[in-house]
Amino acid sequence: MDLGFNGPKFTWSNQRGINSRIWKRLDRAMVNDKWLQDMPHTNITHLPSIFMQNGQWNLTKLNQLAPQNMVHKILSTQIQLQQEHSDQAVWTLSATGLFSVSSAWNSIRTTREETKINTYTWHKRIPFKCSFLLWSAIRGKLPTNERLASFGIEPGICYCCKSPGVDTIEHTFNTGTFAKKVWNYFAVSLGIQTDQLPLRNMIMRWWNTTHTNEAHKLILQSTPIFICWNLWKNRCSKKYGGKQSSIARVKFLVMLDTFKLLQIAFPYITWPLEWRRLYTLIENCFHDTKITIVQWNRPPDEWVKINTDGSALNNPGSIGAGGIIRNKNGELILAFATPLGEGTNNQAEVEATILGLSWCVNLRYNKVILEVDSQLRGSSLRTKTKKNMEPLYQMRASTHCYSTHSSQMYSHS
């Protein structure tokens, strides 16, 4: 019920003006965390202008319309009216106040404890289609002929083995002769037993095996997924494509998938395209930690050193630059930092160099060592080829102008 009012709007509607349709009324004058609990039968038939005058509570109106046991609580509630600002909905389930479907879903969903089989089924470097296939197989959601039995139809034979069995998920992925030979080929090298276990338990045996390094952990997680994926491809190729089942082809495809995964995850290692050589190499891998001393070296007498850097929040995105000038004793001469608007990391690095050299000119330092942490900037200043990026031409022009009346050295830290 609208009674008319002056001041900011406290009614949420879908549009502005006479065409708006009221869909939610929020009476801020009486809203608090327990308002609905304290007054569950109260009808919202009033507007804040009735209860407030000049930003203060109207005690007379409150005594007339509000429950007496709630007047004190209402008076203790401070309302900060900002009449110059429009009303804005705030989503309390997120830190930003903005609505998101994920936060709404998380507030109403019933969560269960995470399990290893659910966690290991998915990996950012394993193709989604492979993980989804395993997820479906474990939950019995694949369209095998065993489903026909629920309609009273005799299920057909499998499409992979020479001495066929029933076309079930367990037979296709685990207990069938074809599947056993594929599993044994990869499991023997890893020291994993392949005795008669349900598919879920056998996969968990792989995932519970102790790993020696990150590459070993990755193949223990990915190989069962790739085996199931290629067993299913072999089954469908036979049933729908007319191809003959081939153990050698399935082994090679599993090996190829594993090889590609390792190339993406560890591109700096040359991986062999053969399973036993590959696993031997993985067993011999170890995490090599290198320690490099990074220190600031003092400039020679009569020289100063300037260190500059630039960065972007995103690339491209908001960029900024900073730098510091010190003398031979390491004493601070000048430091600067400034935002630069929008751009890329390289642009920020270039601007930082230009700003630093400009300060050296203004302070009349003629012997300057420029030290940067960008190899691109350092190489651009030393070379005269045209393969460098366009933003670096500006930096080179600036340093050339500076070098006409000064001495300078460049180093990359």
Summary of the structure (lengths in Angstrom):
residues: 413
radius of gyration: 35.2
end to end distance: 71.1
largest distance: 95.9
contacts: 1066
relative contact order: 0.06
helix: 45%
strand: 14%
